Amino acid sequence: MPINIEMPKLSDTMTEGTVVRWLKKEGEEVEIGDIIAEIETDKATMEMEAFDEGVLSKISVPEGGKAPVGSAIAVLLEDGESDVQDPPSAESSTAASANTPPAASANTPPAAAKALESAAATVNKSQASAPTPADGERIKASPLAKKIAESEGVDLSAVSGTGPGGRIVKADVVAAPAAPVPVPIAAPTTAPISPVAEGTDQIIKLSSMRKIIAERLLTSKVSIPHFYLHLEVDAEPLMALRKQINAQSEASHGNKYSVNDFVVKALINASVTVPEANASFNGDHIVQFAHVGISVAIAVDDGLVTPVVKNAEQKSLLAISKEIKEMAVRARDKKLAPNEFDGGTVTISNLGAWGVESFDAIVNPPQAVILSVGGIIEKPVVKDGEIVPGLRMNLGVSCDHRVVDGAVGAKFLGEIKRLLENPALMLV
C-alpha cells in the first residue's frame, strides 16, 4: 500500500520545514537509508533519510515549499503498485453520514424521492433552528417561549420547563434571569507600525531559521525578566599565556588557540563553581544542571546557530578548542546534526572579532544566562598610581532574574574575570 513520506522533526523547536532540494525524482527507486531530500529547519539544513523502500510515486511539496512537521510531502509505492487516491477521512465520512439523510438513487420511485427531499429539508431546517443543550438533547419549548428567550437573551438550556412533559412555556422564560451581557474588550489604541516598501526596496523572504530566531528572541525578551552586569578584564596575562601556548602547540599538535577558547573554558569552570547560574526556570521549580553544556553562538549566512559542547566540564582546553572549530566549519556548511543543538545550559556570544567593545545579549531560553564578550582593546590604565598602556576586555552577562539574583550574577561574572586574569588556573 502507498506509504506517505512525512516532514520529519529534525530539531526540538521545529514546527515546519522547507524542502531545499529533492535528491530523488518521481519514478526513481528508493532504498532504505537513501538520502532523498535536504530539509531546512529552524537551525540548519539537514539531510532526510528514507526509512522505507519502493518507488517515489509523487512529490507533493516541491523544492522551496514548506510543510508542517508530520505532514505528507511525498508518496512511496511498493514495486508493482499503482497510484491510488487518498480515501476520505473516517471522521469526515462519519460526520456527513450522521447529518445527511439517504440520497435518492436513479432507481428510487418519484414519490419516495420527493419524500427523501422533504426529509432532508426538514433535517436541515431543524438543525439550523432548534436550540440544543450541551449534551445534544433537543430542548422542548413552545414557539412563543423560544421567541421571548431570543429577544431577552435567555439561555433555554438553563431553564426548567413547567409545561406538559417538561415543555418550556412563556411563564418559565419570563421568570428566568437574562443572560449576562458580555462586556466588549476595547480594541488596542495603537496599531503595529509596519514599514512601507517602495519600488526600489528589496523584499527578503524569511527563512525557517530566521522565523524561529525572531519568535524565540521575541518570546525571550517579552517573557523573561532580564538584567545585565558588566566587568572589565585585564587581558594582558591571558594574551601572554596564549602566545606561549600557541608557540608550543604549533610545534606539537598544530592547534592554534583563540581568545574565545580561553573565555569558553573560563565560562565552563565558572558554571561549575557557581552552579546557581547553570540552571533553568521551569514553572514552579528551578532545574540546576549536573553537567555544563556550552551553546556557542556561530554566525551563518541567514542567521545564528548555537551548537553545544556537551559535558564541557570534563573536557580539556585542547578538546574544547578543536570541537568548536570543527562545529563552526560544519555550521557554515549546514552539516550539523539535530542532536548537536541539544543539551545547552549556558551560552556564549563573542562579537570581539567584529570590533565590538561591549554589548548586551538576549537570554537563550530555556537557559538562564548568556555571556557577551567584547574585543580586547589597548587603552591607558592606572597601575601603581601611574597611567600606563594596558589591554582590556569587556564582559557582560544577561540573566533571567527568575533564576539568578544580582549577587549570584555578580559572583558568576567575577569568577570568569578571576580565571581570565589568572589563566594558568584553567590549565590545572
Beta strands, then each sheet from edge to edge (+ up, - down):
strand 1: 3-6
strand 2: 16-22
strand 3: 29-30
strand 4: 35-40
strand 5: 45-49
strand 6: 54-59
strand 7: 66-68
strand 8: 72-77
strand 9: 226-234
strand 10: 279-282
strand 11: 285-288
strand 12: 294-296
strand 13: 298-300
strand 14: 303-305
strand 15: 308-309
strand 16: 346-350
strand 17: 369-383
strand 18: 386-400
sheet 1: 1+ 8- 6+ 3-
sheet 2: 5+ 4- 2+ 7-
sheet 3: 9+ 18- 17+ 16+ 12+ 15-
sheet 4: 10+ 11-
sheet 5: 13+ 14-
end
